[in-house]
């Protein structure tokens, strides 16, 4: 005779949610790999199912269609970029310090999620209109967040620029485009590249040297 509660095969709601989340993530991982390597039109749901060792209906239990899967690959990365920008802007410190943090963290998102970013820019035309509109709204909010920080820095005398909105677009494009040329085994790792990008962004903003900022 054993002590303790009987062992059953039933799973708790929390465990079921974890299992579902794991399965969904595995589908996304395989999909982004295939879309990155073969392109969206060159990949079928059967291809994804084959690589996972499952049947296509298994994918349909988590995603309505291939375009739904594409949106699930693209949208979170844009949201992560926006979250990084908002967190940096709302953090303490000077505008210069906050811009540095924003650029470093944004660069990290782009490079860590490099395949997702590549899939988005390559396959943007294949997104459903509603998904594309949602993504574009997030991108515009990112641009406005960065532009507002640049304006605040200019008002505080830390930055010297003529057009905050255009400068924000240029900074965002400079970093986003890194997905095309960054190599994980390259000369600079993600953190080092983030710092270099931050220096470039501060130059674009016309940031005052530290000695000037703290002068009496």
ABEGO torsion letter per residue (X at the ends): XBBEBBBBABBBAAAAAAAAAAAAAAAAAAAAAAAAAAEAAABBAAAAAAAAGBBAAAAAAABABAAAAAAAAAAAAAAAAAAAAAAAAABBEBAAAAAAAAAAAAAAAAAAAAAAAAAAAAAAAABBAAAAAAAAAAAAAAAAAAAAAAAAAAAAGABBBABAAAAAAAAAAAAAAAAAABBAABABBAAAAAAAAAAAAAAAAGBBBAAAAABX
